Amino acid sequence: MTFRPRHALAIIPRLGLLVMVAARASACSGGSATSGDSVAEVAFTASDGSSHTLGEMEGTPVVLNMWATWCKPCVKEMPAFDEVAAGTDAVRIIGVNVADEPADAEAFARDLGVSYEQYTDPSGELSDAFEVTGLPATAFIDADGTVVEVHAGAYTADELRAAIAEHFPDVTNGSTNP
């Protein structure tokens, strides 16, 4: 294997982003979103630059998946989230990119062909609130805005459906296939 300085230099920005995500998560003190907490006022950004909060989504359970373009497990699970999102109206499934430039994240999701809602977390507020230390991470938030669970690691479509049914049984019973 030949050492190629150009390739080594290409990974430096990705390593910097990984360090940034880890530093944000480790710098959290108090107020983090764990099971049972409310995250209603935590802000994130839509592709048009508008700011949104989870409080705006209250009334419907939310499955919030945090991802990055350089995270291979994140990219691998995105089609599974897209499949599940297309098959249910019982929960709102959203993706939030936590480490890339917003325009890059938007283009990446579009090129991958995912159609579920996509947002970014440019300030790191969302990943801080959930104490994200690794990607992918998926938060399950009930209709009242209370965190049910934050799961670290990737999901298959079947695993995601099972997690939705487990966390939101009242909503998924008798509704569109979660």
C-alpha atoms as one frame of an Amber mdcrd trajectory, in Angstrom:
protein
   0.000   0.000   0.000   1.397   3.347  -1.030   1.106   6.375   1.237  -0.651
   9.212  -0.558  -0.401  12.563   1.241  -3.364  13.979  -0.692  -5.622  11.213
   0.653  -4.351  11.768   4.183  -5.112  15.463   3.896  -8.607  14.692   2.617
  -9.574  12.964   5.863  -8.449  15.812   8.112 -11.726  17.788   7.745 -13.725
  14.640   8.554 -11.610  13.977  11.622 -12.141  17.572  12.676 -15.912  17.155
  12.406 -15.778  13.942  14.426 -13.756  15.697  17.136 -16.261  18.578  17.067
 -19.227  16.220  17.599 -17.409  14.411  20.414 -16.350  17.680  22.045 -19.897
  19.042  21.919 -21.247  15.900  23.509 -18.624  15.786  26.249 -19.058  19.482
  27.017 -22.712  18.993  27.932 -23.544  19.695  31.519 -27.040  19.403  32.904
 -30.217  19.815  30.914 -29.450  16.928  28.601 -32.306  15.004  27.090 -32.564
  11.574  28.588 -35.533   9.284  28.920 -38.438  11.206  30.434 -37.113  14.690
  29.612 -38.808  17.284  27.423 -36.944  18.612  24.405 -39.657  20.952  23.151
 -37.449  24.035  22.814 -34.392  22.410  21.215 -33.805  24.127  17.859 -32.618
  22.782  14.501 -32.655  24.159  10.956 -34.633  23.352   7.791 -33.035  23.425
   4.339 -34.497  26.885   3.715 -32.622  28.202   6.774 -35.683  28.509   9.000
 -35.355  27.467  12.639 -37.655  24.841  14.116 -38.184  23.166  17.462 -39.522
  19.799  18.485 -42.278  21.663  20.346 -43.724  22.580  16.940 -44.109  18.848
  16.267 -45.996  18.023  19.471 -49.150  16.026  18.962 -47.409  13.328  16.922
 -44.632  10.996  18.086 -41.284  11.796  16.468 -38.448   9.498  15.491 -35.433
  11.768  15.101 -32.349  10.258  13.460 -29.042  12.135  13.790 -26.516  11.417
  11.035 -23.488  12.650   9.077 -22.373  12.085   5.481 -19.052  10.509   6.521
 -20.731   8.030   8.902 -21.035   4.740   6.986 -23.623   3.178   9.354 -25.685
   6.380   9.072 -25.675   6.251   5.288 -26.454   2.522   5.299 -29.538   2.976
   7.515 -31.002   6.020   5.721 -32.864   3.936   3.109 -34.408   1.912   5.970
 -35.671   5.133   7.588 -37.004   6.226   4.201 -38.835   2.904   3.754 -40.421
   3.067   7.203 -41.328   6.758   6.837 -43.070   6.054   3.524 -45.128   3.296
   5.142 -46.497   5.121   8.177 -48.423   8.186   9.157 -48.490   7.132  12.811
 -45.179   8.812  13.616 -43.133  11.625  12.121 -39.688  10.439  11.014 -37.061
  13.127  10.532 -33.346  13.131   9.814 -31.006  15.704  11.329 -27.478  16.085
  10.018 -25.215  17.056  12.903 -21.773  17.583  11.423 -21.764  18.660   7.779
 -22.294  21.971   6.045 -26.080  22.328   5.594 -25.882  22.565   1.787 -23.668
  19.457   1.650 -26.053  17.513   3.887 -29.071  18.515   1.812 -27.369  17.544
  -1.458 -26.177  14.247   0.020 -29.665  13.230   1.222 -31.175  14.259  -2.121
 -28.530  12.287  -4.070 -29.126   9.246  -1.834 -32.817   9.467  -2.744 -34.297
   9.727   0.742 -37.600  11.560   0.916 -38.309  11.812   4.649 -37.891  15.224
   6.272 -34.291  16.418   6.612 -32.877  19.128   8.883 -29.462  20.218  10.157
 -28.032  21.026  13.570 -25.469  23.727  12.695 -25.227  25.106  16.247 -24.881
  21.679  17.853 -27.773  22.429  20.214 -29.688  19.293  19.287 -26.747  16.909
  19.525 -25.796  18.560  22.829 -29.310  18.118  24.211 -29.281  14.417  23.392
 -25.661  13.952  24.536 -24.769  12.347  21.230 -21.301  10.827  21.423 -21.518
   8.646  18.325 -23.474   8.393  15.126 -26.002   7.310  14.131 -28.235   8.136
  17.067 -32.026   7.935  17.063 -34.318   9.649  19.568 -37.885   8.525  20.162
 -40.028  11.444  21.370 -43.663  10.948  22.378 -46.543  13.168  21.263 -46.129
  15.317  24.388 -42.485  16.072  23.505 -40.984  13.767  26.132 -37.944  11.671
  25.280 -38.759   7.964  25.452 -35.311   6.667  24.442 -32.137   7.703  22.659
 -30.691   4.742  20.773 -27.043   4.606  19.694 -26.357   2.632  16.544 -27.936
   1.801  13.215 -31.335   0.266  12.525 -32.642  -1.960   9.757 -36.184  -1.253
   8.558 -37.560  -4.185  10.573 -35.681  -3.118  13.723 -36.965   0.430  13.338
 -40.555  -0.768  12.910 -40.191  -2.907  16.058 -38.731   0.023  18.034 -41.578
   2.296  16.924 -44.160  -0.317  17.932 -42.417  -0.754  21.295 -42.102   2.954
  22.084 -45.439   4.118  20.678 -47.873   1.180  21.076 -50.963   3.368  21.497
 -50.307   5.147  18.197 -49.193   2.196  16.101 -51.987  -0.216  17.113 -54.592
  -0.155  14.395 -52.807   2.460  12.277 -50.827   2.360   9.072 -48.009  -0.183
   9.183 -45.212   1.416  11.225
